[in-house]
Amino acid sequence: MSNPYQADLELAVRAARAAGESIMRAFRVEQEVRFKSADQPVTEADLAADRILHRILLGERPDYGWLSEETADSPERLKRQRLWVVDPIDGTNSFVAGRPEFAVCVGLVDGGRAVAGVVHNPVTGEMFSAVEGGGAFCDGEPIRVSEVDADGTPRIVASRWEMKRGEFDAFHGAWSVEPLGSTAYKMCRVAQGGAEAFVSRGPKAEWDVAAAVVIVQEAGGRATLLDGSAARFNQPEPTWRGIAASNGRVHDELLRLSHAPHPSS
């Protein structure tokens, strides 16, 4: 029996690849950087990629809803059963800095549940993908989370900014903390077994994680809010405080350490 979301996944891959080609024409090319807030840059590359995703995805699925970091939100999306949730460049800070640690993210939500996801790093060419019930893949090859547990020096990928703020001090010693850009790209690193965990206590939006949640789960891992509950999508307010992803074996300890006091508490 074919997967009901397989055709959507294939469309998402095509859209992400097209957006990635556009982004690469601007990578490491001097351009204007504007700031939506103190730590939220936006470039013309973000906006151009958003237009490409919108044209391809809604062009073939006009009855689906739309939620994007770079498009003004509309309550109309709440009426739709299926919803595209996209981030044209997740990790714009890395893009601006010329680091190959950002990604095009395309997630599909059905009835509040993330059911398909594509995370594409256009610099490395990596194309992570997953559909509910169909497994997780990178460049067409199956991926799986690692089997390291909390007693085995687990690796955690983290935001450079949060590391500088001391938010990972509680992990030092027993865990190896490694910097990496893009929330979704970090989650995919966990899904492919290149790290055991990722966590962020800062604000996160649906477009940051919708695509990657499916990939982590289909790779055998766990992705939750910091209280351990599952993320629900297409909510009126599409943001949460924090997200965690792991191979499952270290998840309880990850959540415990994430609630340890840190300098910004």
Solvent accessible surface area in square Angstrom, and as a share of the most:
residue,aa,sasa,rsa
1,M,243,1.08
2,S,96,0.62
3,N,38,0.19
4,P,92,0.58
5,Y,19,0.07
6,Q,69,0.30
7,A,61,0.47
8,D,4,0.02
9,L,14,0.07
10,E,102,0.46
11,L,5,0.03
12,A,3,0.03
13,V,30,0.17
14,R,120,0.44
15,A,0,0.00
16,A,0,0.00
17,R,113,0.41
18,A,28,0.22
19,A,0,0.00
20,G,1,0.01
21,E,101,0.45
22,S,14,0.09
23,I,0,0.00
24,M,71,0.32
25,R,179,0.65
26,A,23,0.18
27,F,17,0.07
28,R,164,0.60
29,V,86,0.49
30,E,173,0.77
31,Q,56,0.25
32,E,128,0.58
33,V,47,0.27
34,R,121,0.44
35,F,125,0.52
36,K,98,0.42
37,S,56,0.36
38,A,106,0.82
39,D,80,0.42
40,Q,76,0.34
41,P,9,0.06
42,V,5,0.03
43,T,2,0.01
44,E,94,0.42
45,A,6,0.05
46,D,0,0.00
47,L,44,0.22
48,A,23,0.18
49,A,0,0.00
50,D,12,0.06
51,R,140,0.51
52,I,30,0.15
53,L,0,0.00
54,H,76,0.34
55,R,154,0.56
56,I,20,0.10
57,L,0,0.00
58,L,32,0.16
59,G,56,0.54
60,E,82,0.37
61,R,51,0.19
62,P,99,0.62
63,D,96,0.50
64,Y,21,0.08
65,G,3,0.02
66,W,31,0.11
67,L,2,0.01
68,S,3,0.02
69,E,39,0.17
70,E,30,0.14
71,T,49,0.29
72,A,96,0.74
73,D,76,0.39
74,S,52,0.33
75,P,103,0.65
76,E,68,0.31
77,R,6,0.02
78,L,73,0.36
79,K,166,0.70
80,R,74,0.27
81,Q,120,0.53
82,R,61,0.22
83,L,0,0.00
84,W,1,0.00
85,V,1,0.01
86,V,0,0.00
87,D,1,0.01
88,P,0,0.00
89,I,1,0.01
90,D,8,0.04
91,G,18,0.18
92,T,14,0.08
93,N,82,0.42
94,S,3,0.02
95,F,4,0.02
96,V,69,0.40
97,A,62,0.48
98,G,14,0.13
99,R,78,0.28
100,P,50,0.32
101,E,26,0.11
102,F,0,0.00
103,A,0,0.00
104,V,0,0.00
105,C,1,0.01
106,V,1,0.00
107,G,0,0.00
108,L,1,0.00
109,V,1,0.00
110,D,13,0.07
111,G,37,0.35
112,G,8,0.08
113,R,105,0.38
114,A,9,0.07
115,V,0,0.00
116,A,3,0.02
117,G,1,0.01
118,V,0,0.00
119,V,0,0.00
120,H,12,0.06
121,N,0,0.00
122,P,16,0.10
123,V,46,0.27
124,T,75,0.43
125,G,40,0.39
126,E,34,0.15
127,M,12,0.05
128,F,1,0.00
129,S,15,0.10
130,A,0,0.00
131,V,6,0.04
132,E,61,0.27
133,G,69,0.66
134,G,35,0.33
135,G,24,0.23
136,A,3,0.02
137,F,65,0.27
138,C,16,0.10
139,D,88,0.46
140,G,59,0.56
141,E,116,0.52
142,P,99,0.62
143,I,25,0.13
144,R,158,0.58
145,V,17,0.10
146,S,19,0.13
147,E,131,0.59
148,V,49,0.28
149,D,63,0.33
150,A,37,0.29
151,D,140,0.73
152,G,40,0.39
153,T,84,0.49
154,P,0,0.00
155,R,77,0.28
156,I,0,0.00
157,V,1,0.00
158,A,0,0.00
159,S,26,0.17
160,R,70,0.25
161,W,154,0.54
162,E,16,0.07
163,M,56,0.25
164,K,166,0.70
165,R,89,0.32
166,G,10,0.10
167,E,10,0.05
168,F,6,0.03
169,D,89,0.46
170,A,44,0.34
171,F,2,0.01
172,H,109,0.49
173,G,77,0.74
174,A,65,0.50
175,W,11,0.04
176,S,42,0.27
177,V,23,0.13
178,E,55,0.25
179,P,62,0.39
180,L,12,0.06
181,G,9,0.09
182,S,9,0.06
183,T,15,0.09
184,A,1,0.00
185,Y,11,0.04
186,K,7,0.03
187,M,0,0.00
188,C,0,0.00
189,R,64,0.24
190,V,0,0.00
191,A,0,0.00
192,Q,62,0.28
193,G,18,0.17
194,G,25,0.24
195,A,0,0.00
196,E,0,0.00
197,A,0,0.00
198,F,1,0.00
199,V,3,0.01
200,S,2,0.01
201,R,32,0.12
202,G,14,0.13
203,P,89,0.56
204,K,26,0.11
205,A,7,0.06
206,E,0,0.00
207,W,44,0.16
208,D,21,0.11
209,V,0,0.00
210,A,0,0.00
211,A,3,0.02
212,A,0,0.00
213,V,8,0.05
214,V,4,0.02
215,I,0,0.00
216,V,0,0.00
217,Q,84,0.37
218,E,38,0.17
219,A,0,0.00
220,G,31,0.30
221,G,10,0.09
222,R,93,0.34
223,A,6,0.05
224,T,10,0.06
225,L,31,0.15
226,L,23,0.11
227,D,112,0.58
228,G,26,0.25
229,S,49,0.32
230,A,71,0.55
231,A,15,0.12
232,R,125,0.46
233,F,3,0.01
234,N,21,0.11
235,Q,64,0.28
236,P,101,0.63
237,E,115,0.52
238,P,14,0.09
239,T,57,0.33
240,W,40,0.14
241,R,168,0.61
242,G,0,0.00
243,I,0,0.00
244,A,0,0.00
245,A,0,0.00
246,S,0,0.00
247,N,6,0.03
248,G,27,0.26
249,R,139,0.51
250,V,1,0.00
251,H,0,0.00
252,D,110,0.57
253,E,48,0.22
254,L,0,0.00
255,L,23,0.11
256,R,149,0.54
257,L,18,0.09
258,S,2,0.02
259,H,119,0.53
260,A,26,0.21
261,P,122,0.77
262,H,37,0.17
263,P,98,0.61
264,S,57,0.37
265,S,109,0.70
